[in-house]
Amino acid sequence: MKTFYTIRTEVLMRLAIAFLIFASAAGTAHAQSGDGLKIFISVDMEGITGVVNWEDVSRTGKDYDYFRRIMTEETNAAVEGALAAGATEIIVRDSHGSARNILPALLNRNARLIRDWSRGPKGMMEGIDESFDAVIFIGYHAKAGTPDALLEHTSSGNVTDFSINGTSMPEAGYNALIAGLYDVPVVFAAGDKALTEQLQALLGEVETVAVKEGIGAAALNFHPEVSQERIRAGVERALRNLSRYKPLKWSPPYTLVLKLKDEEAVYNGSFFPGVRRTGDWELTYTSDDFLDIMYAFGAMRR
Ligand SMILES: [Zn+2]
C-alpha cells in the first residue's frame, strides 16, 4: 500500500509540475500578445438596487453608507464578470455626486479606482481612451422627464433636456458618445428599467440588467444579491460576445440644445463663448469636437 501511494504521489507531482510549466508558459504568451481585455466601468448611484430617494444617494442621508456599500458590491459583480471573460485590466470611475462613494478597500483588488472630479470634459468617463476594449455602466438612471423612472435627471438638477443633433439623451447616451470618440463600445448597463430601455433605443445592441422598475416614484426591486448575480453573468456574456457591439459614433458637427430650469442659469450660460440663446430657457452650441461640446455643457449647466 505504501509503495502504491508513493508512486501515485510521484505521478501526481509530475503532473502538477508539468501543469505549472504549461500554465506559466501560457500566461506569458497571453501577456506578450496583449490580448487580455481592458475594461472601463463608470458607476453612478441612482440606479443601484434599492435606491429610491435622494436621501439614499446623499452623504447626509441616513442610509447613504448602506447604499454606497451596495454600490461597491454591484461594481464588484461587474468586475468579477469582466475577469471571468478574460479582462486583465479594469478601471472603475466613481461617477456620482462627489465621485467619492465607492469604498476603496471593499472594491475588488483587480480593479483600479478613479475618484473625484478633474473638471475636464470627460466627467463620468474620466480616464477613457483608445486603449480600452469595452465600457460598462453600473447604477445608471434615465434622463430628466422620464416616466416611471427612479431619480431621473440629466447631469445637474438644472437640466430639463440635453439633445445632440436632435436626439434627446440620458447621461448614458452622451457618455457612450464620449467612448465612441475612442472607438470603444458600451456593451453592458445596469440601472432601473427606464434606463435600460432608453439605452437600448439609442445603442441597439447592448446587454442590460434592470435591477428595479419604477412605479411612479416607488420601485419594485430585486434582492441586491440577485442583482449582483445578474450583473456578473450579463457582463461576462457581453464581453464574451464583444464583436456584437459597435461604438456609438456620430459625424460632426455636433449641435447641443440644452434646456434649463431657471433664468439665472440660462443667462449665465449664454455668455460662454459660442453659446446662443435659442429659446426662453434654451441654449444652443455647435462644434466639430464632441469634447468641446461636453466642456461647454459643463459651463452652461451651472
Ligand atoms: Zn448620480
py3Dmol code that shows the C-alpha trace and the ligand (Angstrom):
import py3Dmol

protein = """\
ATOM      1  CA  MET A   1       0.000   0.000   0.000  1.00  0.00           C
ATOM      2  CA  LYS A   2       2.753   2.371   0.955  1.00  0.00           C
ATOM      3  CA  THR A   3       4.516   1.793  -2.373  1.00  0.00           C
ATOM      4  CA  PHE A   4       1.295   2.336  -4.276  1.00  0.00           C
ATOM      5  CA  TYR A   5       0.751   5.717  -2.589  1.00  0.00           C
ATOM      6  CA  THR A   6       4.364   6.765  -3.150  1.00  0.00           C
ATOM      7  CA  ILE A   7       4.129   6.004  -6.856  1.00  0.00           C
ATOM      8  CA  ARG A   8       0.776   7.684  -7.101  1.00  0.00           C
ATOM      9  CA  THR A   9       2.087  10.801  -5.295  1.00  0.00           C
ATOM     10  CA  GLU A  10       5.084  10.929  -7.604  1.00  0.00           C
ATOM     11  CA  VAL A  11       2.871  10.748 -10.691  1.00  0.00           C
ATOM     12  CA  LEU A  12       0.638  13.483  -9.316  1.00  0.00           C
ATOM     13  CA  MET A  13       3.671  15.652  -8.504  1.00  0.00           C
ATOM     14  CA  ARG A  14       4.982  15.282 -12.069  1.00  0.00           C
ATOM     15  CA  LEU A  15       1.586  16.106 -13.472  1.00  0.00           C
ATOM     16  CA  ALA A  16       1.360  19.166 -11.216  1.00  0.00           C
ATOM     17  CA  ILE A  17       4.832  20.376 -12.260  1.00  0.00           C
ATOM     18  CA  ALA A  18       4.010  19.816 -15.937  1.00  0.00           C
ATOM     19  CA  PHE A  19       0.792  21.785 -15.481  1.00  0.00           C
ATOM     20  CA  LEU A  20       2.579  24.664 -13.726  1.00  0.00           C
ATOM     21  CA  ILE A  21       5.138  24.879 -16.539  1.00  0.00           C
ATOM     22  CA  PHE A  22       2.349  24.827 -19.123  1.00  0.00           C
ATOM     23  CA  ALA A  23       0.265  27.406 -17.232  1.00  0.00           C
ATOM     24  CA  SER A  24       3.211  29.740 -16.788  1.00  0.00           C
ATOM     25  CA  ALA A  25       4.121  29.474 -20.498  1.00  0.00           C
ATOM     26  CA  ALA A  26       0.503  30.102 -21.476  1.00  0.00           C
ATOM     27  CA  GLY A  27       0.346  33.069 -19.096  1.00  0.00           C
ATOM     28  CA  THR A  28       3.474  34.592 -20.592  1.00  0.00           C
ATOM     29  CA  ALA A  29       2.177  34.136 -24.124  1.00  0.00           C
ATOM     30  CA  HIS A  30      -1.104  35.783 -23.112  1.00  0.00           C
ATOM     31  CA  ALA A  31       0.617  38.817 -21.607  1.00  0.00           C
ATOM     32  CA  GLN A  32       3.024  39.157 -24.532  1.00  0.00           C
ATOM     33  CA  SER A  33       0.301  39.046 -27.163  1.00  0.00           C
ATOM     34  CA  GLY A  34      -1.604  41.674 -25.155  1.00  0.00           C
ATOM     35  CA  ASP A  35      -4.982  40.087 -25.784  1.00  0.00           C
ATOM     36  CA  GLY A  36      -6.355  40.460 -22.249  1.00  0.00           C
ATOM     37  CA  LEU A  37      -9.349  42.793 -22.224  1.00  0.00           C
ATOM     38  CA  LYS A  38      -9.090  46.300 -20.793  1.00  0.00           C
ATOM     39  CA  ILE A  39     -12.419  47.402 -19.352  1.00  0.00           C
ATOM     40  CA  PHE A  40     -13.777  50.792 -18.260  1.00  0.00           C
ATOM     41  CA  ILE A  41     -16.606  50.783 -15.679  1.00  0.00           C
ATOM     42  CA  SER A  42     -18.444  54.043 -14.958  1.00  0.00           C
ATOM     43  CA  VAL A  43     -20.538  53.807 -11.781  1.00  0.00           C
ATOM     44  CA  ASP A  44     -23.413  56.113 -10.823  1.00  0.00           C
ATOM     45  CA  MET A  45     -25.584  55.630  -7.750  1.00  0.00           C
ATOM     46  CA  GLU A  46     -29.229  56.444  -8.583  1.00  0.00           C
ATOM     47  CA  GLY A  47     -29.613  53.175 -10.478  1.00  0.00           C
ATOM     48  CA  ILE A  48     -28.265  50.927  -7.701  1.00  0.00           C
ATOM     49  CA  THR A  49     -30.595  48.239  -6.309  1.00  0.00           C
ATOM     50  CA  GLY A  50     -32.835  49.538  -3.520  1.00  0.00           C
ATOM     51  CA  VAL A  51     -32.096  53.233  -4.089  1.00  0.00           C
ATOM     52  CA  VAL A  52     -35.390  55.142  -4.410  1.00  0.00           C
ATOM     53  CA  ASN A  53     -34.885  58.534  -2.738  1.00  0.00           C
ATOM     54  CA  TRP A  54     -32.377  61.392  -2.982  1.00  0.00           C
ATOM     55  CA  GLU A  55     -31.514  60.772   0.678  1.00  0.00           C
ATOM     56  CA  ASP A  56     -30.228  57.318  -0.331  1.00  0.00           C
ATOM     57  CA  VAL A  57     -27.569  58.895  -2.559  1.00  0.00           C
ATOM     58  CA  SER A  58     -26.680  61.996  -0.495  1.00  0.00           C
ATOM     59  CA  ARG A  59     -23.837  61.987   2.009  1.00  0.00           C
ATOM     60  CA  THR A  60     -26.116  63.357   4.729  1.00  0.00           C
ATOM     61  CA  GLY A  61     -28.784  60.685   4.191  1.00  0.00           C
ATOM     62  CA  LYS A  62     -29.136  58.086   6.953  1.00  0.00           C
ATOM     63  CA  ASP A  63     -29.000  55.164   4.507  1.00  0.00           C
ATOM     64  CA  TYR A  64     -26.185  56.574   2.324  1.00  0.00           C
ATOM     65  CA  ASP A  65     -23.479  54.408   3.927  1.00  0.00           C
ATOM     66  CA  TYR A  66     -25.615  51.340   3.388  1.00  0.00           C
ATOM     67  CA  PHE A  67     -26.217  52.113  -0.296  1.00  0.00           C
ATOM     68  CA  ARG A  68     -22.587  53.044  -1.045  1.00  0.00           C
ATOM     69  CA  ARG A  69     -21.761  49.528   0.109  1.00  0.00           C
ATOM     70  CA  ILE A  70     -24.354  48.040  -2.283  1.00  0.00           C
ATOM     71  CA  MET A  71     -22.923  50.337  -4.994  1.00  0.00           C
ATOM     72  CA  THR A  72     -19.460  48.874  -4.334  1.00  0.00           C
ATOM     73  CA  GLU A  73     -20.852  45.319  -4.412  1.00  0.00           C
ATOM     74  CA  GLU A  74     -22.637  45.894  -7.742  1.00  0.00           C
ATOM     75  CA  THR A  75     -19.370  47.263  -9.110  1.00  0.00           C
ATOM     76  CA  ASN A  76     -17.581  44.146  -7.858  1.00  0.00           C
ATOM     77  CA  ALA A  77     -20.143  41.970  -9.633  1.00  0.00           C
ATOM     78  CA  ALA A  78     -19.241  43.727 -12.899  1.00  0.00           C
ATOM     79  CA  VAL A  79     -15.511  43.352 -12.151  1.00  0.00           C
ATOM     80  CA  GLU A  80     -15.961  39.628 -11.481  1.00  0.00           C
ATOM     81  CA  GLY A  81     -17.912  39.187 -14.729  1.00  0.00           C
ATOM     82  CA  ALA A  82     -15.143  41.005 -16.614  1.00  0.00           C
ATOM     83  CA  LEU A  83     -12.429  38.857 -15.018  1.00  0.00           C
ATOM     84  CA  ALA A  84     -14.363  35.695 -15.898  1.00  0.00           C
ATOM     85  CA  ALA A  85     -14.448  36.861 -19.540  1.00  0.00           C
ATOM     86  CA  GLY A  86     -10.687  37.442 -19.623  1.00  0.00           C
ATOM     87  CA  ALA A  87     -10.196  41.043 -18.528  1.00  0.00           C
ATOM     88  CA  THR A  88      -6.670  41.777 -17.366  1.00  0.00           C
ATOM     89  CA  GLU A  89      -7.058  45.497 -16.694  1.00  0.00           C
ATOM     90  CA  ILE A  90     -10.115  47.145 -15.149  1.00  0.00           C
ATOM     91  CA  ILE A  91     -10.569  50.836 -14.381  1.00  0.00           C
ATOM     92  CA  VAL A  92     -13.557  51.886 -12.261  1.00  0.00           C
ATOM     93  CA  ARG A  93     -14.691  55.511 -12.486  1.00  0.00           C
ATOM     94  CA  ASP A  94     -16.793  56.653  -9.498  1.00  0.00           C
ATOM     95  CA  SER A  95     -19.299  58.963 -11.239  1.00  0.00           C
ATOM     96  CA  HIS A  96     -21.822  60.076  -8.642  1.00  0.00           C
ATOM     97  CA  GLY A  97     -22.042  63.338  -6.687  1.00  0.00           C
ATOM     98  CA  SER A  98     -18.694  63.876  -5.010  1.00  0.00           C
ATOM     99  CA  ALA A  99     -17.249  60.945  -7.037  1.00  0.00           C
ATOM    100  CA  ARG A 100     -16.127  59.621  -3.644  1.00  0.00           C
ATOM    101  CA  ASN A 101     -18.738  56.949  -2.945  1.00  0.00           C
ATOM    102  CA  ILE A 102     -17.257  53.540  -3.753  1.00  0.00           C
ATOM    103  CA  LEU A 103     -15.475  52.107  -0.701  1.00  0.00           C
ATOM    104  CA  PRO A 104     -11.880  51.608  -1.917  1.00  0.00           C
ATOM    105  CA  ALA A 105     -10.937  48.737   0.410  1.00  0.00           C
ATOM    106  CA  LEU A 106     -14.111  46.806  -0.467  1.00  0.00           C
ATOM    107  CA  LEU A 107     -13.582  47.141  -4.219  1.00  0.00           C
ATOM    108  CA  ASN A 108     -12.260  44.009  -5.946  1.00  0.00           C
ATOM    109  CA  ARG A 109      -8.469  44.330  -5.807  1.00  0.00           C
ATOM    110  CA  ASN A 110      -8.125  43.589  -9.525  1.00  0.00           C
ATOM    111  CA  ALA A 111      -9.684  46.975 -10.322  1.00  0.00           C
ATOM    112  CA  ARG A 112      -8.188  50.451 -10.001  1.00  0.00           C
ATOM    113  CA  LEU A 113     -10.447  53.314  -8.939  1.00  0.00           C
ATOM    114  CA  ILE A 114     -10.753  56.892 -10.260  1.00  0.00           C
ATOM    115  CA  ARG A 115     -12.186  59.195  -7.584  1.00  0.00           C
ATOM    116  CA  ASP A 116     -13.184  62.888  -7.524  1.00  0.00           C
ATOM    117  CA  TRP A 117     -13.644  65.253 -10.496  1.00  0.00           C
ATOM    118  CA  SER A 118     -10.992  66.615 -12.834  1.00  0.00           C
ATOM    119  CA  ARG A 119     -13.182  69.457 -14.180  1.00  0.00           C
ATOM    120  CA  GLY A 120     -12.251  68.261 -17.675  1.00  0.00           C
ATOM    121  CA  PRO A 121     -14.834  67.476 -20.378  1.00  0.00           C
ATOM    122  CA  LYS A 122     -14.950  63.684 -19.856  1.00  0.00           C
ATOM    123  CA  GLY A 123     -16.706  63.858 -16.471  1.00  0.00           C
ATOM    124  CA  MET A 124     -18.256  60.468 -15.716  1.00  0.00           C
ATOM    125  CA  MET A 125     -15.940  58.981 -18.348  1.00  0.00           C
ATOM    126  CA  GLU A 126     -12.718  60.461 -16.954  1.00  0.00           C
ATOM    127  CA  GLY A 127      -9.899  58.048 -17.800  1.00  0.00           C
ATOM    128  CA  ILE A 128     -11.398  56.646 -21.029  1.00  0.00           C
ATOM    129  CA  ASP A 129      -9.120  56.473 -24.066  1.00  0.00           C
ATOM    130  CA  GLU A 130      -8.462  54.272 -27.120  1.00  0.00           C
ATOM    131  CA  SER A 131      -6.642  51.616 -25.074  1.00  0.00           C
ATOM    132  CA  PHE A 132      -9.954  50.185 -23.739  1.00  0.00           C
ATOM    133  CA  ASP A 133     -11.928  47.309 -25.293  1.00  0.00           C
ATOM    134  CA  ALA A 134     -15.328  47.929 -23.692  1.00  0.00           C
ATOM    135  CA  VAL A 135     -17.341  50.236 -21.433  1.00  0.00           C
ATOM    136  CA  ILE A 136     -19.773  49.136 -18.706  1.00  0.00           C
ATOM    137  CA  PHE A 137     -22.301  51.332 -16.874  1.00  0.00           C
ATOM    138  CA  ILE A 138     -23.428  50.396 -13.344  1.00  0.00           C
ATOM    139  CA  GLY A 139     -26.052  52.261 -11.260  1.00  0.00           C
ATOM    140  CA  TYR A 140     -27.167  54.430 -14.192  1.00  0.00           C
ATOM    141  CA  HIS A 141     -30.523  56.261 -14.379  1.00  0.00           C
ATOM    142  CA  ALA A 142     -32.887  57.656 -17.020  1.00  0.00           C
ATOM    143  CA  LYS A 143     -32.880  61.226 -18.343  1.00  0.00           C
ATOM    144  CA  ALA A 144     -34.849  64.135 -16.873  1.00  0.00           C
ATOM    145  CA  GLY A 145     -38.576  63.889 -17.565  1.00  0.00           C
ATOM    146  CA  THR A 146     -38.770  60.086 -17.984  1.00  0.00           C
ATOM    147  CA  PRO A 147     -41.978  58.490 -16.648  1.00  0.00           C
ATOM    148  CA  ASP A 148     -41.773  55.628 -14.103  1.00  0.00           C
ATOM    149  CA  ALA A 149     -38.046  56.184 -13.621  1.00  0.00           C
ATOM    150  CA  LEU A 150     -36.089  56.409 -10.372  1.00  0.00           C
ATOM    151  CA  LEU A 151     -34.315  59.683  -9.513  1.00  0.00           C
ATOM    152  CA  GLU A 152     -34.386  60.568 -13.214  1.00  0.00           C
ATOM    153  CA  HIS A 153     -32.327  63.633 -14.150  1.00  0.00           C
ATOM    154  CA  THR A 154     -29.662  64.705 -16.613  1.00  0.00           C
ATOM    155  CA  SER A 155     -26.370  65.838 -15.082  1.00  0.00           C
ATOM    156  CA  SER A 156     -27.139  68.680 -12.664  1.00  0.00           C
ATOM    157  CA  GLY A 157     -30.656  69.168 -11.352  1.00  0.00           C
ATOM    158  CA  ASN A 158     -30.833  72.253 -13.548  1.00  0.00           C
ATOM    159  CA  VAL A 159     -31.196  70.458 -16.893  1.00  0.00           C
ATOM    160  CA  THR A 160     -34.602  69.576 -18.345  1.00  0.00           C
ATOM    161  CA  ASP A 161     -33.268  68.322 -21.682  1.00  0.00           C
ATOM    162  CA  PHE A 162     -29.935  67.598 -23.361  1.00  0.00           C
ATOM    163  CA  SER A 163     -30.071  66.840 -27.056  1.00  0.00           C
ATOM    164  CA  ILE A 164     -27.387  66.281 -29.684  1.00  0.00           C
ATOM    165  CA  ASN A 165     -28.284  66.762 -33.342  1.00  0.00           C
ATOM    166  CA  GLY A 166     -31.979  66.481 -32.458  1.00  0.00           C
ATOM    167  CA  THR A 167     -31.710  63.355 -30.275  1.00  0.00           C
ATOM    168  CA  SER A 168     -32.608  63.828 -26.607  1.00  0.00           C
ATOM    169  CA  MET A 169     -30.351  61.667 -24.452  1.00  0.00           C
ATOM    170  CA  PRO A 170     -29.598  60.495 -20.945  1.00  0.00           C
ATOM    171  CA  GLU A 171     -26.161  60.672 -19.309  1.00  0.00           C
ATOM    172  CA  ALA A 172     -25.590  57.137 -20.609  1.00  0.00           C
ATOM    173  CA  GLY A 173     -26.095  58.496 -24.154  1.00  0.00           C
ATOM    174  CA  TYR A 174     -23.551  61.293 -24.116  1.00  0.00           C
ATOM    175  CA  ASN A 175     -21.130  59.099 -22.181  1.00  0.00           C
ATOM    176  CA  ALA A 176     -21.485  56.464 -24.930  1.00  0.00           C
ATOM    177  CA  LEU A 177     -20.649  59.187 -27.487  1.00  0.00           C
ATOM    178  CA  ILE A 178     -17.510  60.077 -25.483  1.00  0.00           C
ATOM    179  CA  ALA A 179     -16.457  56.389 -25.521  1.00  0.00           C
ATOM    180  CA  GLY A 180     -17.237  56.332 -29.262  1.00  0.00           C
ATOM    181  CA  LEU A 181     -14.649  59.056 -29.866  1.00  0.00           C
ATOM    182  CA  TYR A 182     -12.077  56.398 -28.879  1.00  0.00           C
ATOM    183  CA  ASP A 183     -13.866  53.593 -30.776  1.00  0.00           C
ATOM    184  CA  VAL A 184     -14.882  51.884 -27.524  1.00  0.00           C
ATOM    185  CA  PRO A 185     -18.390  50.316 -27.411  1.00  0.00           C
ATOM    186  CA  VAL A 186     -20.739  50.355 -24.425  1.00  0.00           C
ATOM    187  CA  VAL A 187     -21.539  46.654 -24.023  1.00  0.00           C
ATOM    188  CA  PHE A 188     -23.426  46.474 -20.725  1.00  0.00           C
ATOM    189  CA  ALA A 189     -25.540  48.690 -18.471  1.00  0.00           C
ATOM    190  CA  ALA A 190     -27.320  48.131 -15.155  1.00  0.00           C
ATOM    191  CA  GLY A 191     -29.871  50.536 -13.690  1.00  0.00           C
ATOM    192  CA  ASP A 192     -33.630  50.900 -13.494  1.00  0.00           C
ATOM    193  CA  LYS A 193     -35.874  49.551 -16.268  1.00  0.00           C
ATOM    194  CA  ALA A 194     -36.430  53.005 -17.796  1.00  0.00           C
ATOM    195  CA  LEU A 195     -32.659  53.488 -18.185  1.00  0.00           C
ATOM    196  CA  THR A 196     -32.172  50.118 -19.859  1.00  0.00           C
ATOM    197  CA  GLU A 197     -34.957  50.899 -22.367  1.00  0.00           C
ATOM    198  CA  GLN A 198     -33.533  54.348 -23.118  1.00  0.00           C
ATOM    199  CA  LEU A 199     -30.074  52.963 -23.755  1.00  0.00           C
ATOM    200  CA  GLN A 200     -31.347  50.088 -25.918  1.00  0.00           C
ATOM    201  CA  ALA A 201     -33.247  52.607 -28.073  1.00  0.00           C
ATOM    202  CA  LEU A 202     -30.055  54.604 -28.534  1.00  0.00           C
ATOM    203  CA  LEU A 203     -27.473  51.842 -28.996  1.00  0.00           C
ATOM    204  CA  GLY A 204     -29.468  48.933 -30.420  1.00  0.00           C
ATOM    205  CA  GLU A 205     -27.211  46.094 -29.294  1.00  0.00           C
ATOM    206  CA  VAL A 206     -26.362  46.362 -25.587  1.00  0.00           C
ATOM    207  CA  GLU A 207     -26.637  43.847 -22.733  1.00  0.00           C
ATOM    208  CA  THR A 208     -28.663  45.251 -19.811  1.00  0.00           C
ATOM    209  CA  VAL A 209     -29.861  44.321 -16.328  1.00  0.00           C
ATOM    210  CA  ALA A 210     -32.849  46.200 -14.879  1.00  0.00           C
ATOM    211  CA  VAL A 211     -32.256  45.899 -11.117  1.00  0.00           C
ATOM    212  CA  LYS A 212     -35.532  47.710 -10.340  1.00  0.00           C
ATOM    213  CA  GLU A 213     -38.652  49.033 -12.020  1.00  0.00           C
ATOM    214  CA  GLY A 214     -40.231  52.404 -11.284  1.00  0.00           C
ATOM    215  CA  ILE A 215     -43.875  52.687 -10.218  1.00  0.00           C
ATOM    216  CA  GLY A 216     -44.197  56.457 -10.187  1.00  0.00           C
ATOM    217  CA  ALA A 217     -41.560  57.393  -7.623  1.00  0.00           C
ATOM    218  CA  ALA A 218     -41.730  53.979  -5.916  1.00  0.00           C
ATOM    219  CA  ALA A 219     -39.805  50.950  -7.144  1.00  0.00           C
ATOM    220  CA  LEU A 220     -40.018  47.200  -7.352  1.00  0.00           C
ATOM    221  CA  ASN A 221     -36.507  45.859  -6.584  1.00  0.00           C
ATOM    222  CA  PHE A 222     -34.593  42.608  -6.843  1.00  0.00           C
ATOM    223  CA  HIS A 223     -32.719  41.441  -3.753  1.00  0.00           C
ATOM    224  CA  PRO A 224     -29.225  43.017  -4.031  1.00  0.00           C
ATOM    225  CA  GLU A 225     -27.582  39.593  -4.329  1.00  0.00           C
ATOM    226  CA  VAL A 226     -29.882  38.678  -7.226  1.00  0.00           C
ATOM    227  CA  SER A 227     -28.934  41.930  -8.989  1.00  0.00           C
ATOM    228  CA  GLN A 228     -25.277  41.115  -8.452  1.00  0.00           C
ATOM    229  CA  GLU A 229     -25.649  37.598  -9.883  1.00  0.00           C
ATOM    230  CA  ARG A 230     -27.392  39.018 -12.952  1.00  0.00           C
ATOM    231  CA  ILE A 231     -24.771  41.737 -13.413  1.00  0.00           C
ATOM    232  CA  ARG A 232     -21.908  39.228 -13.098  1.00  0.00           C
ATOM    233  CA  ALA A 233     -23.482  36.914 -15.687  1.00  0.00           C
ATOM    234  CA  GLY A 234     -24.520  39.767 -18.012  1.00  0.00           C
ATOM    235  CA  VAL A 235     -21.092  41.391 -18.075  1.00  0.00           C
ATOM    236  CA  GLU A 236     -19.383  38.066 -18.755  1.00  0.00           C
ATOM    237  CA  ARG A 237     -21.851  37.263 -21.564  1.00  0.00           C
ATOM    238  CA  ALA A 238     -21.399  40.690 -23.161  1.00  0.00           C
ATOM    239  CA  LEU A 239     -17.605  40.548 -23.057  1.00  0.00           C
ATOM    240  CA  ARG A 240     -17.532  37.026 -24.481  1.00  0.00           C
ATOM    241  CA  ASN A 241     -19.526  38.382 -27.450  1.00  0.00           C
ATOM    242  CA  LEU A 242     -17.635  41.633 -27.855  1.00  0.00           C
ATOM    243  CA  SER A 243     -17.830  41.670 -31.670  1.00  0.00           C
ATOM    244  CA  ARG A 244     -21.621  42.206 -31.438  1.00  0.00           C
ATOM    245  CA  TYR A 245     -21.285  45.722 -30.064  1.00  0.00           C
ATOM    246  CA  LYS A 246     -20.455  48.846 -32.022  1.00  0.00           C
ATOM    247  CA  PRO A 247     -19.115  52.131 -30.672  1.00  0.00           C
ATOM    248  CA  LEU A 248     -21.647  54.995 -30.788  1.00  0.00           C
ATOM    249  CA  LYS A 249     -20.117  57.297 -33.396  1.00  0.00           C
ATOM    250  CA  TRP A 250     -21.907  60.265 -34.941  1.00  0.00           C
ATOM    251  CA  SER A 251     -20.465  62.520 -37.614  1.00  0.00           C
ATOM    252  CA  PRO A 252     -19.617  66.113 -36.731  1.00  0.00           C
ATOM    253  CA  PRO A 253     -20.693  68.856 -36.498  1.00  0.00           C
ATOM    254  CA  TYR A 254     -22.443  68.316 -33.164  1.00  0.00           C
ATOM    255  CA  THR A 255     -25.191  70.692 -32.052  1.00  0.00           C
ATOM    256  CA  LEU A 256     -26.150  70.677 -28.401  1.00  0.00           C
ATOM    257  CA  VAL A 257     -29.555  72.105 -27.494  1.00  0.00           C
ATOM    258  CA  LEU A 258     -29.763  72.457 -23.727  1.00  0.00           C
ATOM    259  CA  LYS A 259     -32.958  73.286 -21.855  1.00  0.00           C
ATOM    260  CA  LEU A 260     -32.549  74.558 -18.300  1.00  0.00           C
ATOM    261  CA  LYS A 261     -34.850  75.182 -15.354  1.00  0.00           C
ATOM    262  CA  ASP A 262     -34.168  78.776 -14.386  1.00  0.00           C
ATOM    263  CA  GLU A 263     -33.355  82.182 -15.819  1.00  0.00           C
ATOM    264  CA  GLU A 264     -30.176  82.688 -13.789  1.00  0.00           C
ATOM    265  CA  ALA A 265     -28.532  79.579 -15.263  1.00  0.00           C
ATOM    266  CA  VAL A 266     -29.665  80.386 -18.819  1.00  0.00           C
ATOM    267  CA  TYR A 267     -28.441  83.975 -18.536  1.00  0.00           C
ATOM    268  CA  ASN A 268     -25.049  82.862 -17.194  1.00  0.00           C
ATOM    269  CA  GLY A 269     -24.695  80.056 -19.762  1.00  0.00           C
ATOM    270  CA  SER A 270     -25.444  82.420 -22.644  1.00  0.00           C
ATOM    271  CA  PHE A 271     -22.093  84.173 -22.033  1.00  0.00           C
ATOM    272  CA  PHE A 272     -19.987  81.066 -22.694  1.00  0.00           C
ATOM    273  CA  PRO A 273     -18.099  81.772 -25.966  1.00  0.00           C
ATOM    274  CA  GLY A 274     -20.078  80.429 -28.933  1.00  0.00           C
ATOM    275  CA  VAL A 275     -23.282  79.761 -26.996  1.00  0.00           C
ATOM    276  CA  ARG A 276     -26.518  81.171 -28.452  1.00  0.00           C
ATOM    277  CA  ARG A 277     -29.771  81.672 -26.613  1.00  0.00           C
ATOM    278  CA  THR A 278     -32.364  79.986 -28.863  1.00  0.00           C
ATOM    279  CA  GLY A 279     -35.434  79.927 -26.637  1.00  0.00           C
ATOM    280  CA  ASP A 280     -36.773  81.172 -23.330  1.00  0.00           C
ATOM    281  CA  TRP A 281     -34.711  78.773 -21.256  1.00  0.00           C
ATOM    282  CA  GLU A 282     -32.790  77.166 -24.100  1.00  0.00           C
ATOM    283  CA  LEU A 283     -29.122  77.390 -25.132  1.00  0.00           C
ATOM    284  CA  THR A 284     -27.504  76.094 -28.331  1.00  0.00           C
ATOM    285  CA  TYR A 285     -23.859  75.343 -29.007  1.00  0.00           C
ATOM    286  CA  THR A 286     -22.219  73.790 -32.083  1.00  0.00           C
ATOM    287  CA  SER A 287     -18.762  72.271 -32.502  1.00  0.00           C
ATOM    288  CA  ASP A 288     -16.936  69.650 -34.577  1.00  0.00           C
ATOM    289  CA  ASP A 289     -15.285  68.411 -31.377  1.00  0.00           C
ATOM    290  CA  PHE A 290     -17.564  66.453 -29.039  1.00  0.00           C
ATOM    291  CA  LEU A 291     -15.264  67.024 -26.053  1.00  0.00           C
ATOM    292  CA  ASP A 292     -15.615  70.758 -26.755  1.00  0.00           C
ATOM    293  CA  ILE A 293     -19.408  70.260 -26.549  1.00  0.00           C
ATOM    294  CA  MET A 294     -19.040  68.498 -23.186  1.00  0.00           C
ATOM    295  CA  TYR A 295     -16.735  71.214 -21.893  1.00  0.00           C
ATOM    296  CA  ALA A 296     -19.259  73.899 -22.888  1.00  0.00           C
ATOM    297  CA  PHE A 297     -22.039  71.830 -21.304  1.00  0.00           C
ATOM    298  CA  GLY A 298     -20.094  71.884 -18.018  1.00  0.00           C
ATOM    299  CA  ALA A 299     -20.076  75.681 -18.088  1.00  0.00           C
ATOM    300  CA  MET A 300     -23.688  76.087 -19.267  1.00  0.00           C
ATOM    301  CA  ARG A 301     -25.445  73.846 -16.741  1.00  0.00           C
ATOM    302  CA  ARG A 302     -24.113  75.594 -13.637  1.00  0.00           C
TER     303      ARG A 302
END
"""
ligand_1 = """\
1
ZN
Zn -25.580 60.194 -9.774
"""
view = py3Dmol.view(width=600, height=400)
view.addModel(protein, "pdb")
view.setStyle({"model": 0}, {"cartoon": {"style": "trace"}})
view.addModel(ligand_1, "xyz")
view.setStyle({"model": 1}, {"stick": {}})
view.zoomTo()
view.show()
